[in-house]
């Protein structure tokens, strides 16, 4: 399960994200990736704005999507994330992420994913184009924490995947 520390980091980031979104009107999402050495997993939390995600899912399926009353909404979110967010090892081997679940509040969705990883992982390649297909000004921030060290990467429309060196 997702660690308490990761959840707290996500909550703190939400405040910072909401301040920047309000300040400049940009569309933003925030992702936290953390290594859970005890479980041998990588844990991922995405915080997406409800309205932005509803617009993207509506465009994707061609029918109006409302988080609170659309059947199979978690499956839709999981499928969406698998298309617009991915992780690979430093040598390009895909890391398949397993859907854990989602939480919805008035303005945001927390989506949880995880994957087992090798203990000798030297780096990650992160690709994050979430919501850029419907919001060209979208800014996606990704914080990656391994061994107590956090690195941040920013993604905008059309950005190439970025490498995070972990050692």
Phi and psi in radians as a Rosetta constraint file:
Dihedral C 1 N 2 CA 2 C 2 CIRCULARHARMONIC -1.182 0.35
Dihedral N 2 CA 2 C 2 N 3 CIRCULARHARMONIC 2.357 0.35
Dihedral C 2 N 3 CA 3 C 3 CIRCULARHARMONIC -1.227 0.35
Dihedral N 3 CA 3 C 3 N 4 CIRCULARHARMONIC 2.683 0.35
Dihedral C 3 N 4 CA 4 C 4 CIRCULARHARMONIC -1.095 0.35
Dihedral N 4 CA 4 C 4 N 5 CIRCULARHARMONIC -0.665 0.35
Dihedral C 4 N 5 CA 5 C 5 CIRCULARHARMONIC -1.091 0.35
Dihedral N 5 CA 5 C 5 N 6 CIRCULARHARMONIC -0.718 0.35
Dihedral C 5 N 6 CA 6 C 6 CIRCULARHARMONIC -1.125 0.35
Dihedral N 6 CA 6 C 6 N 7 CIRCULARHARMONIC -0.727 0.35
Dihedral C 6 N 7 CA 7 C 7 CIRCULARHARMONIC -1.109 0.35
Dihedral N 7 CA 7 C 7 N 8 CIRCULARHARMONIC -0.709 0.35
Dihedral C 7 N 8 CA 8 C 8 CIRCULARHARMONIC -1.148 0.35
Dihedral N 8 CA 8 C 8 N 9 CIRCULARHARMONIC -0.701 0.35
Dihedral C 8 N 9 CA 9 C 9 CIRCULARHARMONIC -1.070 0.35
Dihedral N 9 CA 9 C 9 N 10 CIRCULARHARMONIC -0.713 0.35
Dihedral C 9 N 10 CA 10 C 10 CIRCULARHARMONIC -1.138 0.35
Dihedral N 10 CA 10 C 10 N 11 CIRCULARHARMONIC -0.711 0.35
Dihedral C 10 N 11 CA 11 C 11 CIRCULARHARMONIC -1.110 0.35
Dihedral N 11 CA 11 C 11 N 12 CIRCULARHARMONIC -0.767 0.35
Dihedral C 11 N 12 CA 12 C 12 CIRCULARHARMONIC -1.095 0.35
Dihedral N 12 CA 12 C 12 N 13 CIRCULARHARMONIC -0.723 0.35
Dihedral C 12 N 13 CA 13 C 13 CIRCULARHARMONIC -1.124 0.35
Dihedral N 13 CA 13 C 13 N 14 CIRCULARHARMONIC -0.581 0.35
Dihedral C 13 N 14 CA 14 C 14 CIRCULARHARMONIC -1.026 0.35
Dihedral N 14 CA 14 C 14 N 15 CIRCULARHARMONIC -0.765 0.35
Dihedral C 14 N 15 CA 15 C 15 CIRCULARHARMONIC -1.064 0.35
Dihedral N 15 CA 15 C 15 N 16 CIRCULARHARMONIC -0.823 0.35
Dihedral C 15 N 16 CA 16 C 16 CIRCULARHARMONIC -1.109 0.35
Dihedral N 16 CA 16 C 16 N 17 CIRCULARHARMONIC -0.723 0.35
Dihedral C 16 N 17 CA 17 C 17 CIRCULARHARMONIC -1.104 0.35
Dihedral N 17 CA 17 C 17 N 18 CIRCULARHARMONIC -0.793 0.35
Dihedral C 17 N 18 CA 18 C 18 CIRCULARHARMONIC -1.121 0.35
Dihedral N 18 CA 18 C 18 N 19 CIRCULARHARMONIC -0.573 0.35
Dihedral C 18 N 19 CA 19 C 19 CIRCULARHARMONIC -1.161 0.35
Dihedral N 19 CA 19 C 19 N 20 CIRCULARHARMONIC -0.756 0.35
Dihedral C 19 N 20 CA 20 C 20 CIRCULARHARMONIC -1.236 0.35
Dihedral N 20 CA 20 C 20 N 21 CIRCULARHARMONIC -0.621 0.35
Dihedral C 20 N 21 CA 21 C 21 CIRCULARHARMONIC -1.122 0.35
Dihedral N 21 CA 21 C 21 N 22 CIRCULARHARMONIC -0.764 0.35
Dihedral C 21 N 22 CA 22 C 22 CIRCULARHARMONIC -1.182 0.35
Dihedral N 22 CA 22 C 22 N 23 CIRCULARHARMONIC -0.599 0.35
Dihedral C 22 N 23 CA 23 C 23 CIRCULARHARMONIC -1.212 0.35
Dihedral N 23 CA 23 C 23 N 24 CIRCULARHARMONIC -0.711 0.35
Dihedral C 23 N 24 CA 24 C 24 CIRCULARHARMONIC -2.109 0.35
Dihedral N 24 CA 24 C 24 N 25 CIRCULARHARMONIC 0.020 0.35
Dihedral C 24 N 25 CA 25 C 25 CIRCULARHARMONIC 1.285 0.35
Dihedral N 25 CA 25 C 25 N 26 CIRCULARHARMONIC 0.111 0.35
Dihedral C 25 N 26 CA 26 C 26 CIRCULARHARMONIC -1.295 0.35
Dihedral N 26 CA 26 C 26 N 27 CIRCULARHARMONIC 2.782 0.35
Dihedral C 26 N 27 CA 27 C 27 CIRCULARHARMONIC -1.621 0.35
Dihedral N 27 CA 27 C 27 N 28 CIRCULARHARMONIC 2.347 0.35
Dihedral C 27 N 28 CA 28 C 28 CIRCULARHARMONIC -2.498 0.35
Dihedral N 28 CA 28 C 28 N 29 CIRCULARHARMONIC 2.605 0.35
Dihedral C 28 N 29 CA 29 C 29 CIRCULARHARMONIC -2.379 0.35
Dihedral N 29 CA 29 C 29 N 30 CIRCULARHARMONIC 2.735 0.35
Dihedral C 29 N 30 CA 30 C 30 CIRCULARHARMONIC -2.313 0.35
Dihedral N 30 CA 30 C 30 N 31 CIRCULARHARMONIC 2.322 0.35
Dihedral C 30 N 31 CA 31 C 31 CIRCULARHARMONIC -2.187 0.35
Dihedral N 31 CA 31 C 31 N 32 CIRCULARHARMONIC 2.385 0.35
Dihedral C 31 N 32 CA 32 C 32 CIRCULARHARMONIC -2.040 0.35
Dihedral N 32 CA 32 C 32 N 33 CIRCULARHARMONIC 2.241 0.35
Dihedral C 32 N 33 CA 33 C 33 CIRCULARHARMONIC -2.105 0.35
Dihedral N 33 CA 33 C 33 N 34 CIRCULARHARMONIC 2.233 0.35
Dihedral C 33 N 34 CA 34 C 34 CIRCULARHARMONIC -2.429 0.35
Dihedral N 34 CA 34 C 34 N 35 CIRCULARHARMONIC 2.472 0.35
Dihedral C 34 N 35 CA 35 C 35 CIRCULARHARMONIC -1.489 0.35
Dihedral N 35 CA 35 C 35 N 36 CIRCULARHARMONIC 2.230 0.35
Dihedral C 35 N 36 CA 36 C 36 CIRCULARHARMONIC -1.845 0.35
Dihedral N 36 CA 36 C 36 N 37 CIRCULARHARMONIC 1.615 0.35
Dihedral C 36 N 37 CA 37 C 37 CIRCULARHARMONIC -1.079 0.35
Dihedral N 37 CA 37 C 37 N 38 CIRCULARHARMONIC -0.656 0.35
Dihedral C 37 N 38 CA 38 C 38 CIRCULARHARMONIC -1.075 0.35
Dihedral N 38 CA 38 C 38 N 39 CIRCULARHARMONIC -0.727 0.35
Dihedral C 38 N 39 CA 39 C 39 CIRCULARHARMONIC -1.580 0.35
Dihedral N 39 CA 39 C 39 N 40 CIRCULARHARMONIC -0.215 0.35
Dihedral C 39 N 40 CA 40 C 40 CIRCULARHARMONIC 1.200 0.35
Dihedral N 40 CA 40 C 40 N 41 CIRCULARHARMONIC 0.639 0.35
Dihedral C 40 N 41 CA 41 C 41 CIRCULARHARMONIC -2.256 0.35
Dihedral N 41 CA 41 C 41 N 42 CIRCULARHARMONIC 2.883 0.35
Dihedral C 41 N 42 CA 42 C 42 CIRCULARHARMONIC -1.949 0.35
Dihedral N 42 CA 42 C 42 N 43 CIRCULARHARMONIC 2.313 0.35
Dihedral C 42 N 43 CA 43 C 43 CIRCULARHARMONIC -2.009 0.35
Dihedral N 43 CA 43 C 43 N 44 CIRCULARHARMONIC 2.383 0.35
Dihedral C 43 N 44 CA 44 C 44 CIRCULARHARMONIC -2.245 0.35
Dihedral N 44 CA 44 C 44 N 45 CIRCULARHARMONIC 2.286 0.35
Dihedral C 44 N 45 CA 45 C 45 CIRCULARHARMONIC -2.188 0.35
Dihedral N 45 CA 45 C 45 N 46 CIRCULARHARMONIC 2.227 0.35
Dihedral C 45 N 46 CA 46 C 46 CIRCULARHARMONIC -1.900 0.35
Dihedral N 46 CA 46 C 46 N 47 CIRCULARHARMONIC 2.328 0.35
Dihedral C 46 N 47 CA 47 C 47 CIRCULARHARMONIC -1.954 0.35
Dihedral N 47 CA 47 C 47 N 48 CIRCULARHARMONIC 2.018 0.35
Dihedral C 47 N 48 CA 48 C 48 CIRCULARHARMONIC -2.117 0.35
Dihedral N 48 CA 48 C 48 N 49 CIRCULARHARMONIC 2.538 0.35
Dihedral C 48 N 49 CA 49 C 49 CIRCULARHARMONIC -1.302 0.35
Dihedral N 49 CA 49 C 49 N 50 CIRCULARHARMONIC 2.334 0.35
Dihedral C 49 N 50 CA 50 C 50 CIRCULARHARMONIC -0.946 0.35
Dihedral N 50 CA 50 C 50 N 51 CIRCULARHARMONIC -0.898 0.35
Dihedral C 50 N 51 CA 51 C 51 CIRCULARHARMONIC -1.060 0.35
Dihedral N 51 CA 51 C 51 N 52 CIRCULARHARMONIC -0.758 0.35
Dihedral C 51 N 52 CA 52 C 52 CIRCULARHARMONIC -1.093 0.35
Dihedral N 52 CA 52 C 52 N 53 CIRCULARHARMONIC -0.745 0.35
Dihedral C 52 N 53 CA 53 C 53 CIRCULARHARMONIC -1.208 0.35
Dihedral N 53 CA 53 C 53 N 54 CIRCULARHARMONIC -0.680 0.35
Dihedral C 53 N 54 CA 54 C 54 CIRCULARHARMONIC -1.051 0.35
Dihedral N 54 CA 54 C 54 N 55 CIRCULARHARMONIC -0.719 0.35
Dihedral C 54 N 55 CA 55 C 55 CIRCULARHARMONIC -1.111 0.35
Dihedral N 55 CA 55 C 55 N 56 CIRCULARHARMONIC -0.769 0.35
Dihedral C 55 N 56 CA 56 C 56 CIRCULARHARMONIC -1.147 0.35
Dihedral N 56 CA 56 C 56 N 57 CIRCULARHARMONIC -0.747 0.35
Dihedral C 56 N 57 CA 57 C 57 CIRCULARHARMONIC -1.203 0.35
Dihedral N 57 CA 57 C 57 N 58 CIRCULARHARMONIC -0.638 0.35
Dihedral C 57 N 58 CA 58 C 58 CIRCULARHARMONIC -1.089 0.35
Dihedral N 58 CA 58 C 58 N 59 CIRCULARHARMONIC -0.788 0.35
Dihedral C 58 N 59 CA 59 C 59 CIRCULARHARMONIC -1.112 0.35
Dihedral N 59 CA 59 C 59 N 60 CIRCULARHARMONIC -0.620 0.35
Dihedral C 59 N 60 CA 60 C 60 CIRCULARHARMONIC -1.184 0.35
Dihedral N 60 CA 60 C 60 N 61 CIRCULARHARMONIC -0.754 0.35
Dihedral C 60 N 61 CA 61 C 61 CIRCULARHARMONIC -1.794 0.35
Dihedral N 61 CA 61 C 61 N 62 CIRCULARHARMONIC -0.206 0.35
Dihedral C 61 N 62 CA 62 C 62 CIRCULARHARMONIC 1.387 0.35
Dihedral N 62 CA 62 C 62 N 63 CIRCULARHARMONIC 0.212 0.35
Dihedral C 62 N 63 CA 63 C 63 CIRCULARHARMONIC -2.327 0.35
Dihedral N 63 CA 63 C 63 N 64 CIRCULARHARMONIC 2.642 0.35
Dihedral C 63 N 64 CA 64 C 64 CIRCULARHARMONIC -1.110 0.35
Dihedral N 64 CA 64 C 64 N 65 CIRCULARHARMONIC 2.260 0.35
Dihedral C 64 N 65 CA 65 C 65 CIRCULARHARMONIC -1.964 0.35
Dihedral N 65 CA 65 C 65 N 66 CIRCULARHARMONIC 2.252 0.35
Dihedral C 65 N 66 CA 66 C 66 CIRCULARHARMONIC -2.176 0.35
Dihedral N 66 CA 66 C 66 N 67 CIRCULARHARMONIC 2.173 0.35
Dihedral C 66 N 67 CA 67 C 67 CIRCULARHARMONIC -0.914 0.35
Dihedral N 67 CA 67 C 67 N 68 CIRCULARHARMONIC -0.760 0.35
Dihedral C 67 N 68 CA 68 C 68 CIRCULARHARMONIC -1.331 0.35
Dihedral N 68 CA 68 C 68 N 69 CIRCULARHARMONIC -0.307 0.35
Dihedral C 68 N 69 CA 69 C 69 CIRCULARHARMONIC -2.377 0.35
Dihedral N 69 CA 69 C 69 N 70 CIRCULARHARMONIC 0.290 0.35
Dihedral C 69 N 70 CA 70 C 70 CIRCULARHARMONIC -1.623 0.35
Dihedral N 70 CA 70 C 70 N 71 CIRCULARHARMONIC 2.146 0.35
Dihedral C 70 N 71 CA 71 C 71 CIRCULARHARMONIC -1.069 0.35
Dihedral N 71 CA 71 C 71 N 72 CIRCULARHARMONIC 2.564 0.35
Dihedral C 71 N 72 CA 72 C 72 CIRCULARHARMONIC 1.040 0.35
Dihedral N 72 CA 72 C 72 N 73 CIRCULARHARMONIC 0.546 0.35
Dihedral C 72 N 73 CA 73 C 73 CIRCULARHARMONIC -1.073 0.35
Dihedral N 73 CA 73 C 73 N 74 CIRCULARHARMONIC -0.662 0.35
Dihedral C 73 N 74 CA 74 C 74 CIRCULARHARMONIC -1.140 0.35
Dihedral N 74 CA 74 C 74 N 75 CIRCULARHARMONIC -0.673 0.35
Dihedral C 74 N 75 CA 75 C 75 CIRCULARHARMONIC -1.109 0.35
Dihedral N 75 CA 75 C 75 N 76 CIRCULARHARMONIC -0.686 0.35
Dihedral C 75 N 76 CA 76 C 76 CIRCULARHARMONIC -1.116 0.35
Dihedral N 76 CA 76 C 76 N 77 CIRCULARHARMONIC -0.755 0.35
Dihedral C 76 N 77 CA 77 C 77 CIRCULARHARMONIC -1.132 0.35
Dihedral N 77 CA 77 C 77 N 78 CIRCULARHARMONIC -0.792 0.35
Dihedral C 77 N 78 CA 78 C 78 CIRCULARHARMONIC -1.031 0.35
Dihedral N 78 CA 78 C 78 N 79 CIRCULARHARMONIC -0.786 0.35
Dihedral C 78 N 79 CA 79 C 79 CIRCULARHARMONIC -1.121 0.35
Dihedral N 79 CA 79 C 79 N 80 CIRCULARHARMONIC -0.708 0.35
Dihedral C 79 N 80 CA 80 C 80 CIRCULARHARMONIC -1.064 0.35
Dihedral N 80 CA 80 C 80 N 81 CIRCULARHARMONIC -0.858 0.35
Dihedral C 80 N 81 CA 81 C 81 CIRCULARHARMONIC -1.063 0.35
Dihedral N 81 CA 81 C 81 N 82 CIRCULARHARMONIC -0.680 0.35
Dihedral C 81 N 82 CA 82 C 82 CIRCULARHARMONIC -1.125 0.35
Dihedral N 82 CA 82 C 82 N 83 CIRCULARHARMONIC -0.399 0.35
Dihedral C 82 N 83 CA 83 C 83 CIRCULARHARMONIC -1.519 0.35
Dihedral N 83 CA 83 C 83 N 84 CIRCULARHARMONIC -0.567 0.35
Dihedral C 83 N 84 CA 84 C 84 CIRCULARHARMONIC -1.939 0.35
Dihedral N 84 CA 84 C 84 N 85 CIRCULARHARMONIC -0.054 0.35
Dihedral C 84 N 85 CA 85 C 85 CIRCULARHARMONIC -2.432 0.35
Dihedral N 85 CA 85 C 85 N 86 CIRCULARHARMONIC 2.316 0.35
Dihedral C 85 N 86 CA 86 C 86 CIRCULARHARMONIC -2.630 0.35
Dihedral N 86 CA 86 C 86 N 87 CIRCULARHARMONIC 2.748 0.35
Dihedral C 86 N 87 CA 87 C 87 CIRCULARHARMONIC -2.201 0.35
Dihedral N 87 CA 87 C 87 N 88 CIRCULARHARMONIC 2.530 0.35
Dihedral C 87 N 88 CA 88 C 88 CIRCULARHARMONIC -2.414 0.35
Dihedral N 88 CA 88 C 88 N 89 CIRCULARHARMONIC 2.796 0.35
Dihedral C 88 N 89 CA 89 C 89 CIRCULARHARMONIC -1.227 0.35
Dihedral N 89 CA 89 C 89 N 90 CIRCULARHARMONIC 2.943 0.35
Dihedral C 89 N 90 CA 90 C 90 CIRCULARHARMONIC -1.024 0.35
Dihedral N 90 CA 90 C 90 N 91 CIRCULARHARMONIC -0.469 0.35
Dihedral C 90 N 91 CA 91 C 91 CIRCULARHARMONIC -1.680 0.35
Dihedral N 91 CA 91 C 91 N 92 CIRCULARHARMONIC 0.289 0.35
Dihedral C 91 N 92 CA 92 C 92 CIRCULARHARMONIC 1.547 0.35
Dihedral N 92 CA 92 C 92 N 93 CIRCULARHARMONIC 0.147 0.35
Dihedral C 92 N 93 CA 93 C 93 CIRCULARHARMONIC -1.445 0.35
Dihedral N 93 CA 93 C 93 N 94 CIRCULARHARMONIC 2.137 0.35
Dihedral C 93 N 94 CA 94 C 94 CIRCULARHARMONIC -1.025 0.35
Dihedral N 94 CA 94 C 94 N 95 CIRCULARHARMONIC 2.449 0.35
Dihedral C 94 N 95 CA 95 C 95 CIRCULARHARMONIC -1.833 0.35
Dihedral N 95 CA 95 C 95 N 96 CIRCULARHARMONIC 1.799 0.35
Dihedral C 95 N 96 CA 96 C 96 CIRCULARHARMONIC -1.191 0.35
Dihedral N 96 CA 96 C 96 N 97 CIRCULARHARMONIC 2.158 0.35
Dihedral C 96 N 97 CA 97 C 97 CIRCULARHARMONIC -1.622 0.35
Dihedral N 97 CA 97 C 97 N 98 CIRCULARHARMONIC 2.367 0.35
Dihedral C 97 N 98 CA 98 C 98 CIRCULARHARMONIC -1.686 0.35
Dihedral N 98 CA 98 C 98 N 99 CIRCULARHARMONIC 2.354 0.35
Dihedral C 98 N 99 CA 99 C 99 CIRCULARHARMONIC -1.220 0.35
Dihedral N 99 CA 99 C 99 N 100 CIRCULARHARMONIC 2.265 0.35
Dihedral C 99 N 100 CA 100 C 100 CIRCULARHARMONIC -1.802 0.35
Dihedral N 100 CA 100 C 100 N 101 CIRCULARHARMONIC -0.737 0.35
Dihedral C 100 N 101 CA 101 C 101 CIRCULARHARMONIC 2.731 0.35
Dihedral N 101 CA 101 C 101 N 102 CIRCULARHARMONIC -3.057 0.35
Dihedral C 101 N 102 CA 102 C 102 CIRCULARHARMONIC -2.527 0.35
Dihedral N 102 CA 102 C 102 N 103 CIRCULARHARMONIC 2.695 0.35
Dihedral C 102 N 103 CA 103 C 103 CIRCULARHARMONIC -2.220 0.35
Dihedral N 103 CA 103 C 103 N 104 CIRCULARHARMONIC 2.424 0.35
Dihedral C 103 N 104 CA 104 C 104 CIRCULARHARMONIC -2.060 0.35
Dihedral N 104 CA 104 C 104 N 105 CIRCULARHARMONIC 2.336 0.35
Dihedral C 104 N 105 CA 105 C 105 CIRCULARHARMONIC -2.185 0.35
Dihedral N 105 CA 105 C 105 N 106 CIRCULARHARMONIC -2.943 0.35
Dihedral C 105 N 106 CA 106 C 106 CIRCULARHARMONIC -1.008 0.35
Dihedral N 106 CA 106 C 106 N 107 CIRCULARHARMONIC -0.738 0.35
Dihedral C 106 N 107 CA 107 C 107 CIRCULARHARMONIC -2.051 0.35
Dihedral N 107 CA 107 C 107 N 108 CIRCULARHARMONIC -0.216 0.35
Dihedral C 107 N 108 CA 108 C 108 CIRCULARHARMONIC -2.438 0.35
Dihedral N 108 CA 108 C 108 N 109 CIRCULARHARMONIC 2.825 0.35
Dihedral C 108 N 109 CA 109 C 109 CIRCULARHARMONIC -2.100 0.35
Dihedral N 109 CA 109 C 109 N 110 CIRCULARHARMONIC 2.292 0.35
Dihedral C 109 N 110 CA 110 C 110 CIRCULARHARMONIC -1.784 0.35
Dihedral N 110 CA 110 C 110 N 111 CIRCULARHARMONIC 2.109 0.35
Dihedral C 110 N 111 CA 111 C 111 CIRCULARHARMONIC -1.993 0.35
Dihedral N 111 CA 111 C 111 N 112 CIRCULARHARMONIC 2.283 0.35
Dihedral C 111 N 112 CA 112 C 112 CIRCULARHARMONIC -1.962 0.35
Dihedral N 112 CA 112 C 112 N 113 CIRCULARHARMONIC 2.331 0.35
Dihedral C 112 N 113 CA 113 C 113 CIRCULARHARMONIC -2.389 0.35
Dihedral N 113 CA 113 C 113 N 114 CIRCULARHARMONIC 2.798 0.35
Dihedral C 113 N 114 CA 114 C 114 CIRCULARHARMONIC -2.725 0.35
Dihedral N 114 CA 114 C 114 N 115 CIRCULARHARMONIC 2.894 0.35
Dihedral C 114 N 115 CA 115 C 115 CIRCULARHARMONIC -2.742 0.35
Dihedral N 115 CA 115 C 115 N 116 CIRCULARHARMONIC 2.534 0.35
Dihedral C 115 N 116 CA 116 C 116 CIRCULARHARMONIC -1.238 0.35
Dihedral N 116 CA 116 C 116 N 117 CIRCULARHARMONIC 2.530 0.35
Dihedral C 116 N 117 CA 117 C 117 CIRCULARHARMONIC -2.403 0.35
Dihedral N 117 CA 117 C 117 N 118 CIRCULARHARMONIC 2.757 0.35
Dihedral C 117 N 118 CA 118 C 118 CIRCULARHARMONIC -1.256 0.35
Dihedral N 118 CA 118 C 118 N 119 CIRCULARHARMONIC 2.528 0.35
Dihedral C 118 N 119 CA 119 C 119 CIRCULARHARMONIC -1.191 0.35
Dihedral N 119 CA 119 C 119 N 120 CIRCULARHARMONIC -0.348 0.35
Dihedral C 119 N 120 CA 120 C 120 CIRCULARHARMONIC -1.713 0.35
Dihedral N 120 CA 120 C 120 N 121 CIRCULARHARMONIC 0.418 0.35
Dihedral C 120 N 121 CA 121 C 121 CIRCULARHARMONIC -1.037 0.35
Dihedral N 121 CA 121 C 121 N 122 CIRCULARHARMONIC 2.119 0.35
Dihedral C 121 N 122 CA 122 C 122 CIRCULARHARMONIC -1.697 0.35
Dihedral N 122 CA 122 C 122 N 123 CIRCULARHARMONIC -0.289 0.35
Dihedral C 122 N 123 CA 123 C 123 CIRCULARHARMONIC -2.997 0.35
Dihedral N 123 CA 123 C 123 N 124 CIRCULARHARMONIC 2.910 0.35
Dihedral C 123 N 124 CA 124 C 124 CIRCULARHARMONIC -2.252 0.35
Dihedral N 124 CA 124 C 124 N 125 CIRCULARHARMONIC 2.511 0.35
Dihedral C 124 N 125 CA 125 C 125 CIRCULARHARMONIC -1.881 0.35
Dihedral N 125 CA 125 C 125 N 126 CIRCULARHARMONIC 2.110 0.35
Dihedral C 125 N 126 CA 126 C 126 CIRCULARHARMONIC -1.913 0.35
Dihedral N 126 CA 126 C 126 N 127 CIRCULARHARMONIC 2.305 0.35
Dihedral C 126 N 127 CA 127 C 127 CIRCULARHARMONIC -2.175 0.35
Dihedral N 127 CA 127 C 127 N 128 CIRCULARHARMONIC 2.131 0.35
Dihedral C 127 N 128 CA 128 C 128 CIRCULARHARMONIC -2.423 0.35
Dihedral N 128 CA 128 C 128 N 129 CIRCULARHARMONIC 1.766 0.35
Dihedral C 128 N 129 CA 129 C 129 CIRCULARHARMONIC -2.063 0.35
Dihedral N 129 CA 129 C 129 N 130 CIRCULARHARMONIC 0.426 0.35
Dihedral C 129 N 130 CA 130 C 130 CIRCULARHARMONIC -0.983 0.35
Dihedral N 130 CA 130 C 130 N 131 CIRCULARHARMONIC 2.323 0.35
Dihedral C 130 N 131 CA 131 C 131 CIRCULARHARMONIC 1.181 0.35
Dihedral N 131 CA 131 C 131 N 132 CIRCULARHARMONIC -0.019 0.35
Dihedral C 131 N 132 CA 132 C 132 CIRCULARHARMONIC -1.256 0.35
Dihedral N 132 CA 132 C 132 N 133 CIRCULARHARMONIC -0.395 0.35
Dihedral C 132 N 133 CA 133 C 133 CIRCULARHARMONIC -1.231 0.35
Dihedral N 133 CA 133 C 133 N 134 CIRCULARHARMONIC -0.438 0.35
Dihedral C 133 N 134 CA 134 C 134 CIRCULARHARMONIC -1.956 0.35
Dihedral N 134 CA 134 C 134 N 135 CIRCULARHARMONIC -0.261 0.35
Dihedral C 134 N 135 CA 135 C 135 CIRCULARHARMONIC -2.296 0.35
Dihedral N 135 CA 135 C 135 N 136 CIRCULARHARMONIC 1.509 0.35
Dihedral C 135 N 136 CA 136 C 136 CIRCULARHARMONIC -1.020 0.35
Dihedral N 136 CA 136 C 136 N 137 CIRCULARHARMONIC -0.380 0.35
Dihedral C 136 N 137 CA 137 C 137 CIRCULARHARMONIC -1.588 0.35
Dihedral N 137 CA 137 C 137 N 138 CIRCULARHARMONIC 0.133 0.35
Dihedral C 137 N 138 CA 138 C 138 CIRCULARHARMONIC -0.953 0.35
Dihedral N 138 CA 138 C 138 N 139 CIRCULARHARMONIC 2.374 0.35
Dihedral C 138 N 139 CA 139 C 139 CIRCULARHARMONIC -2.123 0.35
Dihedral N 139 CA 139 C 139 N 140 CIRCULARHARMONIC 2.099 0.35
Dihedral C 139 N 140 CA 140 C 140 CIRCULARHARMONIC -1.921 0.35
Dihedral N 140 CA 140 C 140 N 141 CIRCULARHARMONIC 2.090 0.35
Dihedral C 140 N 141 CA 141 C 141 CIRCULARHARMONIC -1.794 0.35
Dihedral N 141 CA 141 C 141 N 142 CIRCULARHARMONIC 2.341 0.35
Dihedral C 141 N 142 CA 142 C 142 CIRCULARHARMONIC -2.191 0.35
Dihedral N 142 CA 142 C 142 N 143 CIRCULARHARMONIC 2.151 0.35
Dihedral C 142 N 143 CA 143 C 143 CIRCULARHARMONIC -1.849 0.35
Dihedral N 143 CA 143 C 143 N 144 CIRCULARHARMONIC 2.200 0.35
Dihedral C 143 N 144 CA 144 C 144 CIRCULARHARMONIC -2.017 0.35
Dihedral N 144 CA 144 C 144 N 145 CIRCULARHARMONIC 2.145 0.35
Dihedral C 144 N 145 CA 145 C 145 CIRCULARHARMONIC -2.091 0.35
Dihedral N 145 CA 145 C 145 N 146 CIRCULARHARMONIC 2.085 0.35
Dihedral C 145 N 146 CA 146 C 146 CIRCULARHARMONIC -2.362 0.35
Dihedral N 146 CA 146 C 146 N 147 CIRCULARHARMONIC 2.339 0.35
Dihedral C 146 N 147 CA 147 C 147 CIRCULARHARMONIC 0.984 0.35
Dihedral N 147 CA 147 C 147 N 148 CIRCULARHARMONIC 0.590 0.35
Dihedral C 147 N 148 CA 148 C 148 CIRCULARHARMONIC 1.379 0.35
Dihedral N 148 CA 148 C 148 N 149 CIRCULARHARMONIC 0.006 0.35
Dihedral C 148 N 149 CA 149 C 149 CIRCULARHARMONIC -1.882 0.35
Dihedral N 149 CA 149 C 149 N 150 CIRCULARHARMONIC 2.231 0.35
Dihedral C 149 N 150 CA 150 C 150 CIRCULARHARMONIC -1.915 0.35
Dihedral N 150 CA 150 C 150 N 151 CIRCULARHARMONIC 2.333 0.35
Dihedral C 150 N 151 CA 151 C 151 CIRCULARHARMONIC -2.145 0.35
Dihedral N 151 CA 151 C 151 N 152 CIRCULARHARMONIC 2.493 0.35
Dihedral C 151 N 152 CA 152 C 152 CIRCULARHARMONIC -2.040 0.35
Dihedral N 152 CA 152 C 152 N 153 CIRCULARHARMONIC 2.418 0.35
Dihedral C 152 N 153 CA 153 C 153 CIRCULARHARMONIC -2.286 0.35
Dihedral N 153 CA 153 C 153 N 154 CIRCULARHARMONIC 2.559 0.35
Dihedral C 153 N 154 CA 154 C 154 CIRCULARHARMONIC -2.038 0.35
Dihedral N 154 CA 154 C 154 N 155 CIRCULARHARMONIC 2.482 0.35
Dihedral C 154 N 155 CA 155 C 155 CIRCULARHARMONIC -2.249 0.35
Dihedral N 155 CA 155 C 155 N 156 CIRCULARHARMONIC 2.408 0.35
Dihedral C 155 N 156 CA 156 C 156 CIRCULARHARMONIC -2.282 0.35
Dihedral N 156 CA 156 C 156 N 157 CIRCULARHARMONIC 3.082 0.35
Dihedral C 156 N 157 CA 157 C 157 CIRCULARHARMONIC -0.871 0.35
Dihedral N 157 CA 157 C 157 N 158 CIRCULARHARMONIC 2.180 0.35
Dihedral C 157 N 158 CA 158 C 158 CIRCULARHARMONIC 1.422 0.35
Dihedral N 158 CA 158 C 158 N 159 CIRCULARHARMONIC -0.017 0.35
Dihedral C 158 N 159 CA 159 C 159 CIRCULARHARMONIC -1.112 0.35
Dihedral N 159 CA 159 C 159 N 160 CIRCULARHARMONIC 2.498 0.35
Dihedral C 159 N 160 CA 160 C 160 CIRCULARHARMONIC -1.294 0.35
Dihedral N 160 CA 160 C 160 N 161 CIRCULARHARMONIC 2.783 0.35
Dihedral C 160 N 161 CA 161 C 161 CIRCULARHARMONIC -0.985 0.35
Dihedral N 161 CA 161 C 161 N 162 CIRCULARHARMONIC 2.642 0.35
Dihedral C 161 N 162 CA 162 C 162 CIRCULARHARMONIC -2.105 0.35
Dihedral N 162 CA 162 C 162 N 163 CIRCULARHARMONIC 2.525 0.35
Dihedral C 162 N 163 CA 163 C 163 CIRCULARHARMONIC -1.695 0.35
Dihedral N 163 CA 163 C 163 N 164 CIRCULARHARMONIC 2.388 0.35
Dihedral C 163 N 164 CA 164 C 164 CIRCULARHARMONIC -2.010 0.35
Dihedral N 164 CA 164 C 164 N 165 CIRCULARHARMONIC 2.079 0.35
Dihedral C 164 N 165 CA 165 C 165 CIRCULARHARMONIC -1.494 0.35
Dihedral N 165 CA 165 C 165 N 166 CIRCULARHARMONIC 2.212 0.35
Dihedral C 165 N 166 CA 166 C 166 CIRCULARHARMONIC -1.737 0.35
Dihedral N 166 CA 166 C 166 N 167 CIRCULARHARMONIC -0.273 0.35
